[in-house]
Amino acid sequence: MMLVFGSSGQVATELRSLLPDAVFLGRAQADLGADTDISQLIEEVRPEAIINAAAYTAVDKAEEEEALALKVNGHAPGQMARAAASLDIPLVHISTDYVFDGSGEAPFAPDAVTAPLGAYGRSKLAGERAITGETANHAILRTSWVFSAQGANFLKTMLRLSESREHLTIVADQVGGPTPAAAIAEACVTIARVLKDDRSKSGIYHFSGAPDVSWADFAREIFRQAGRPVEVEDIPTSAYPTPAKRPLNSRLDCRSLAAFGVDRPDWKTGVADTLTKLGVTS
């Protein structure tokens, strides 16, 4: 039996269908932003593996709430890792491309130098370091541009805007791999099961959808599949200022996941699946 931190988020929701017998701890059961040690909760469940799908993900708001983001994304994963080490079980933790500065155009390898641009990235990097410092049996899965039929995400925002707009300006100089939450959930389960028997595969891995694309072209494909006649105009990041600076290059080198038999998902297929779940037809 596995223990999942997170209950209603995009990845946690997908994990529910994959792990019907797992224990899910949402904010009501485990408030990761509170000054409490969650180790006791883990000890009580005594799972065979932990998947952390909970996070503070409000990238812009984190600039004002960095202390809270650090508790949820940094301190709590460290507590999970300490408990996992005590129980001698694996921990699979979801991280982000925001730990990088987004420089260049080459995909970032798992061992690339980290240099987060903002509070959210710093908090997630703190979580990675806390985990690696507490347990040797772990997998940190960095991903990017998550979308699904649940929660708030770019795909759903584009659909909402398309109901009242025929022309949108979308950033075109940020490039990355849109990633279906369902594929992330499947990867997490696969990795957790492998690590139960082979901790030699512990480490940091990258997982994002293929092929890499700009936000503008991602939007065009969403509108194409949804049959929405929306014209997309390319704009630079400088024309769409936000409180938190975004990485221009979110490309991730995912080749090392072959160790688990996991391939990059086709995000266009993920879009089609998500639109079907949302009842959107072209």
Secondary structure, DSSP 8 states (H G I E B T S, - for coil): -EEEE-SSSHHHHHHHHH-TTSEEE-TTT--TTSS--THHHHHHH--SEEEE------TTGGGT-HHHHHIIIIIHHHHHHHHHHHHT--EEEEEEGGGS---SSS-B-TTS----SSHHHHHHHHHHHHHHHH-SSEEEEEE-SEE-SSSS-HHHHHHHHHTT-SEEEEE-S-EE--EEHHHHHHHHHHHHHHHHH-GGG-EEEE---BS-EEHHHHHHHHHHHHT---EEEEE-GGGS--SS---SEE-B--GGGGGGT----BHHHHHHHHHHHHT---
